[in-house]
């Protein structure tokens, strides 16, 4: 089942359950996917769908950080609820140990020796972790590994 089909089914389910928060998030996901399809001019591949979902997750994480910085815990909690709904559409996230292992393999394959080689390592690692790990966490892991 494609993401769009899953979202459509979940939208019907949320309408029947009168779950306004889930319905709003599912509609936003559908809208984002449809807009990306229009922009690209074709049906999205699974990788492109993951990119759209990752962008939506990142927006919400950024919003949560801003709300907490502005002492708006009520809005941060509401946005966290949206993030929880979004999480069920994402593939299983990699653990910190799995990310470290991928980073170490990439460093060995690229022959990276220091922080100047971060771009090479990130290029390889981000392809393997796309949609399954937060880019900031991956970048921090790469920085730490290359600083040694």
HELIX and SHEET records of a PDB file:
HELIX    1   1 UNK A    3  UNK A   17  1                                  15    
HELIX    2   2 UNK A   20  UNK A   40  1                                  21    
HELIX    3   3 UNK A   46  UNK A   69  1                                  24    
HELIX    4   4 UNK A   73  UNK A   87  1                                  15    
HELIX    5   5 UNK A   96  UNK A  110  1                                  15    
HELIX    6   6 UNK A  115  UNK A  117  5                                   3    
HELIX    7   7 UNK A  118  UNK A  129  1                                  12    
HELIX    8   8 UNK A  135  UNK A  147  1                                  13    
END                                                                             
